[in-house]
Amino acid sequence: MQQILLIEDDLELSRLVVDFLQSEGYQVSSCGNALKAKKLILAQRFDLIVCDVMLPGSSGFDLVKQIRQQFKGPILFMTAQTSVGSVLQGLELGAQDYLLKPLDPRILLAKIRIFLPPEHASADPQPLLKQHNLTVDRVSGHVVLAGQDICLTNAELQLLLTLLDNYGVAVSRERLFREQLTREYDGTDRTMDGRASRLRRKLQAVDERWNVQVVWGRGYRISYAEATESQP
């Protein structure tokens, strides 16, 4: 999975960006200052860095000057500074782009995809996908839950496969619309909500511990509530 480092001291914005990019299939680490960023860059491999300019202690510009010998990948600056001089300074430091706040996460995603096209999990994925008591055969489309066959439409099957491939992580509406409906989400279309609801009902008719959740502001996530033993 492609690795992104987000350096942003606005915690609310950082959480929004991290959740959104992870729902789009990227692995994202985050920190709020240059010192922590340098430690992460030395300790981990990153494919791309998104860096705010106005950071506490040391600016994003100063940070990039210090790490350019260690990190050769693409860097995107993200800032509210709009002066031409600031933009030119960022680009002259070797950044690939300079994005102005407030920024729609979808715009950031489009910029990232220029440098990090989406990866497929595997060129030859395992034919059987299993989670708890649920098994899906990718080739035949055969779904078995708790020993019972489940009849799904092709649309429901594709949604189930995507959610299971990203088990535990919310998958954004935008991604599902692009991949499964081949169109962009317009902010009002409830097609995917209907599919998620029908899939949820079919799973819970056999085992109510399964759930297809609508995660506000993030998308859809499949989950399984494991039984807990009662204490004596």
C-alpha positions as CSV (number, residue, x, y, z in Angstrom):
1,M,0.0,0.0,0.0
2,Q,1.3,3.5,-0.9
3,Q,2.5,5.5,2.1
4,I,1.7,9.2,2.5
5,L,3.0,11.5,5.3
6,L,0.7,14.4,6.2
7,I,2.3,17.3,8.1
8,E,-0.4,19.5,9.4
9,D,-0.9,21.2,12.8
10,D,-4.7,21.7,12.4
11,L,-6.0,18.6,14.1
12,E,-9.5,18.7,12.7
13,L,-8.2,19.2,9.1
14,S,-5.6,16.5,9.6
15,R,-8.2,13.9,10.8
16,L,-10.4,14.8,7.8
17,V,-7.6,14.3,5.3
18,V,-6.3,11.2,6.9
19,D,-9.7,9.5,7.0
20,F,-10.5,10.5,3.4
21,L,-7.2,9.3,1.9
22,Q,-7.3,6.1,3.9
23,S,-10.8,5.4,2.5
24,E,-9.3,5.9,-1.0
25,G,-6.7,3.1,-0.4
26,Y,-3.7,5.0,0.9
27,Q,-1.8,4.4,4.1
28,V,-1.4,7.8,5.9
29,S,0.7,8.8,8.8
30,S,0.4,12.3,10.3
31,C,2.2,14.7,12.6
32,G,1.8,18.4,13.5
33,N,5.4,19.8,13.5
34,A,8.7,19.6,11.7
35,L,10.6,17.8,14.4
36,K,8.2,14.8,14.5
37,A,8.1,14.8,10.7
38,K,11.9,14.4,10.5
39,K,11.8,11.5,12.9
40,L,9.1,9.8,10.9
41,I,10.9,10.3,7.6
42,L,14.1,8.7,9.0
43,A,12.2,5.8,10.5
44,Q,9.7,5.0,7.7
45,R,9.4,4.9,3.9
46,F,7.0,7.3,2.4
47,D,6.0,7.7,-1.3
48,L,4.6,11.2,-1.0
49,I,4.5,14.1,1.5
50,V,1.8,16.6,2.0
51,C,3.2,19.5,4.1
52,D,1.6,22.6,5.5
53,V,3.8,25.7,5.3
54,M,2.9,27.4,8.6
55,L,4.0,24.9,11.2
56,P,4.9,25.5,14.8
57,G,8.6,25.9,15.5
58,S,9.9,25.5,12.0
59,S,8.1,26.3,8.7
60,G,7.3,23.7,6.1
61,F,9.8,25.5,3.8
62,D,12.6,25.0,6.3
63,L,11.6,21.4,6.8
64,V,11.8,20.6,3.1
65,K,15.2,22.2,2.9
66,Q,16.4,19.8,5.6
67,I,14.8,16.6,4.3
68,R,15.4,16.9,0.6
69,Q,18.6,14.8,0.8
70,Q,16.8,12.0,2.6
71,F,13.4,12.2,0.8
72,K,13.4,12.2,-3.0
73,G,9.7,11.6,-3.6
74,P,7.0,14.2,-4.5
75,I,6.0,16.9,-2.0
76,L,2.8,18.9,-2.1
77,F,2.6,22.1,0.0
78,M,-0.8,22.9,1.5
79,T,-1.2,26.4,2.9
80,A,-3.4,29.5,3.2
81,Q,-0.5,31.8,2.0
82,T,-1.5,33.1,-1.4
83,S,1.3,35.4,-2.4
84,V,3.1,34.7,-5.6
85,G,6.4,34.9,-3.7
86,S,5.3,32.2,-1.3
87,V,4.2,29.9,-4.2
88,L,7.4,30.4,-6.1
89,Q,9.5,29.7,-3.0
90,G,7.7,26.4,-2.5
91,L,8.1,25.3,-6.1
92,E,11.8,26.4,-6.1
93,L,12.4,24.1,-3.1
94,G,11.4,21.2,-5.4
95,A,7.8,20.8,-4.4
96,Q,5.6,19.3,-7.1
97,D,2.5,21.4,-6.3
98,Y,1.3,24.2,-4.1
99,L,-2.3,23.9,-2.9
100,L,-4.3,26.7,-1.3
101,K,-6.6,26.3,1.7
102,P,-9.4,25.9,2.2
103,L,-9.0,22.8,0.2
104,D,-11.6,20.2,-0.9
105,P,-10.1,16.8,0.0
106,R,-11.2,15.6,-3.5
107,I,-8.9,18.2,-5.1
108,L,-6.0,17.0,-2.9
109,L,-6.8,13.4,-3.9
110,A,-6.7,14.3,-7.6
111,K,-3.3,16.0,-7.2
112,I,-1.9,13.0,-5.3
113,R,-3.1,10.6,-8.0
114,I,-1.0,12.4,-10.5
115,F,2.1,11.2,-8.7
116,L,0.7,8.0,-7.0
117,P,-1.9,6.3,-9.2
118,P,-4.1,3.9,-7.2
119,E,-2.7,0.5,-6.7
120,H,-4.6,-2.7,-7.0
121,A,-4.3,-4.9,-3.9
122,S,-2.8,-7.7,-6.0
123,A,-2.5,-8.6,-9.6
124,D,-3.8,-12.1,-8.7
125,P,-6.0,-11.7,-5.6
126,Q,-6.9,-14.8,-3.6
127,P,-10.1,-16.3,-5.0
128,L,-11.6,-16.9,-1.5
129,L,-12.1,-13.9,0.7
130,K,-12.9,-14.7,4.3
131,Q,-13.9,-12.6,7.4
132,H,-15.2,-14.3,10.5
133,N,-18.1,-16.6,9.3
134,L,-18.4,-14.9,5.9
135,T,-16.8,-16.4,2.8
136,V,-16.9,-14.9,-0.7
137,D,-15.6,-16.6,-3.9
138,R,-14.4,-13.8,-6.1
139,V,-14.5,-16.1,-9.2
140,S,-18.0,-17.6,-8.9
141,G,-19.6,-14.9,-6.8
142,H,-20.7,-17.6,-4.3
143,V,-21.3,-16.1,-0.8
144,V,-21.7,-18.2,2.3
145,L,-22.5,-16.8,5.7
146,A,-22.7,-19.0,8.8
147,G,-23.0,-22.0,6.5
148,Q,-25.9,-20.6,4.5
149,D,-25.8,-19.4,0.9
150,I,-26.6,-15.8,0.4
151,C,-28.1,-14.6,-2.9
152,L,-26.7,-11.2,-3.9
153,T,-27.1,-9.1,-7.0
154,N,-23.9,-8.3,-8.9
155,A,-24.0,-4.7,-7.6
156,E,-24.4,-5.9,-4.0
157,L,-21.6,-8.4,-4.5
158,Q,-19.2,-5.8,-5.8
159,L,-20.0,-3.5,-2.9
160,L,-19.4,-6.4,-0.5
161,L,-16.1,-7.3,-2.0
162,T,-14.8,-3.7,-1.9
163,L,-15.9,-3.3,1.8
164,L,-14.3,-6.6,2.7
165,D,-11.1,-5.7,0.9
166,N,-11.0,-2.6,3.1
167,Y,-12.3,-4.3,6.2
168,G,-12.3,-1.9,9.2
169,V,-11.8,1.2,7.1
170,A,-14.6,3.4,5.7
171,V,-14.7,3.5,1.9
172,S,-15.8,6.9,0.5
173,R,-18.9,7.4,-1.7
174,E,-16.7,9.2,-4.2
175,R,-14.5,6.1,-4.7
176,L,-17.5,3.7,-4.9
177,F,-19.3,5.9,-7.5
178,R,-16.2,6.1,-9.6
179,E,-15.3,2.4,-9.4
180,Q,-18.8,0.8,-9.5
181,L,-21.1,3.3,-11.2
182,T,-18.4,4.9,-13.4
183,R,-19.6,8.4,-12.6
184,E,-18.7,11.1,-10.0
185,Y,-20.8,11.4,-6.8
186,D,-22.9,14.6,-7.1
187,G,-23.6,15.0,-3.3
188,T,-27.2,13.9,-3.5
189,D,-27.4,10.6,-5.4
190,R,-28.6,7.9,-2.9
191,T,-27.9,4.9,-5.2
192,M,-25.1,3.6,-3.0
193,D,-27.1,4.1,0.1
194,G,-29.8,1.8,-1.3
195,R,-27.2,-0.9,-2.2
196,A,-25.7,-0.7,1.3
197,S,-29.1,-1.0,2.9
198,R,-30.1,-4.1,0.9
199,L,-26.7,-5.7,1.5
200,R,-27.1,-5.0,5.3
201,R,-30.6,-6.6,5.4
202,K,-29.4,-9.8,3.6
203,L,-26.5,-10.3,5.9
204,Q,-28.4,-9.5,9.1
205,A,-31.2,-11.9,8.0
206,V,-28.7,-14.7,8.6
207,D,-26.4,-13.1,11.3
208,E,-27.4,-9.8,12.9
209,R,-23.8,-9.3,14.1
210,W,-22.9,-8.1,10.6
211,N,-23.5,-4.5,9.7
212,V,-22.9,-2.2,6.7
213,Q,-22.5,1.2,8.3
214,V,-22.9,4.6,6.8
215,V,-20.0,6.6,8.4
216,W,-21.0,10.3,8.3
217,G,-18.6,12.3,6.2
218,R,-16.5,9.3,5.3
219,G,-18.5,6.6,3.5
220,Y,-19.4,3.0,4.2
221,R,-17.8,0.4,6.4
222,I,-18.6,-3.3,7.0
223,S,-18.2,-4.5,10.6
224,Y,-18.8,-7.6,12.7
225,A,-19.7,-7.4,16.4
226,E,-18.0,-10.4,18.0
227,A,-19.8,-11.9,21.0
228,T,-18.3,-11.2,24.4
229,E,-18.4,-13.7,27.2
230,S,-20.4,-12.6,30.2
231,Q,-18.6,-12.2,33.5
232,P,-19.6,-14.6,36.3
